[in-house]
Amino acid sequence: MQKAYQKSEHEIYLENEAGERIAEILFPEVEPKVYCIQRTFVDDSLRGQGVAGQLLRAVPDTLRQDGRKAKAT
């Protein structure tokens, strides 16, 4: 099954058929156009499938599209 991640300005997430979040990564803006990864969550049902890594790789790609960047803390 192909996972369809949803994206917004400050998060990338995956929902199950019931609309419940089963994976997410949150990255609030800490300075103008600079974001910090704050939280990563993967439901037990998805653990061991590389979902956290996919989310982590998606953040810089998503930010770069709009000229934004991530900051390590």
C-alpha positions as CSV (number, residue, x, y, z in Angstrom):
1,M,0.0,0.0,0.0
2,Q,1.3,3.4,-1.0
3,K,1.2,5.9,2.0
4,A,-0.4,9.2,1.1
5,Y,1.2,11.8,3.4
6,Q,-0.7,15.1,4.0
7,K,1.3,18.3,4.3
8,S,0.7,21.7,5.7
9,E,3.0,24.6,6.5
10,H,4.2,23.2,9.8
11,E,3.6,19.4,9.6
12,I,3.5,16.2,7.5
13,Y,1.2,13.5,8.6
14,L,-0.5,10.2,7.7
15,E,-4.1,9.3,8.6
16,N,-5.7,5.9,8.7
17,E,-9.1,5.2,7.1
18,A,-10.9,6.5,10.2
19,G,-9.1,9.9,9.9
20,E,-6.9,9.3,12.9
21,R,-3.3,10.4,12.7
22,I,-1.0,7.4,12.7
23,A,2.3,9.2,11.9
24,E,3.3,12.8,12.0
25,I,6.2,15.2,12.2
26,L,5.8,18.7,13.4
27,F,8.2,21.6,12.6
28,P,7.1,25.0,13.8
29,E,8.6,28.2,12.6
30,V,11.2,29.5,15.1
31,E,12.5,32.4,13.0
32,P,11.2,33.9,9.7
33,K,11.5,31.0,7.1
34,V,13.4,28.8,9.6
35,Y,11.8,25.7,11.2
36,C,12.7,23.3,13.9
37,I,11.6,19.7,14.0
38,Q,9.8,19.4,17.3
39,R,7.9,16.1,17.3
40,T,7.9,12.8,15.5
41,F,5.3,10.2,16.1
42,V,4.7,6.8,14.5
43,D,1.9,4.5,15.6
44,D,2.9,1.0,16.7
45,S,1.1,-0.5,13.7
46,L,3.7,1.2,11.4
47,R,6.9,0.7,13.4
48,G,9.7,-1.0,11.7
49,Q,8.5,0.1,8.2
50,G,10.8,3.1,7.8
51,V,8.0,5.7,8.3
52,A,9.9,7.9,10.7
53,G,12.8,8.1,8.2
54,Q,10.5,8.9,5.4
55,L,9.0,11.8,7.5
56,L,12.4,13.1,8.4
57,R,13.6,13.1,4.8
58,A,10.4,14.8,3.7
59,V,10.9,17.9,5.9
60,P,13.9,19.4,4.2
61,D,12.5,18.6,0.8
62,T,9.2,20.3,1.7
63,L,10.9,23.4,3.2
64,R,13.3,23.8,0.3
65,Q,10.4,24.1,-2.2
66,D,9.4,27.4,-0.7
67,G,12.9,28.7,0.2
68,R,12.6,27.7,3.8
69,K,15.1,25.8,5.9
70,A,15.4,23.6,9.0
71,K,17.5,24.5,12.0
72,A,19.2,21.9,14.3
73,T,18.8,22.5,18.0
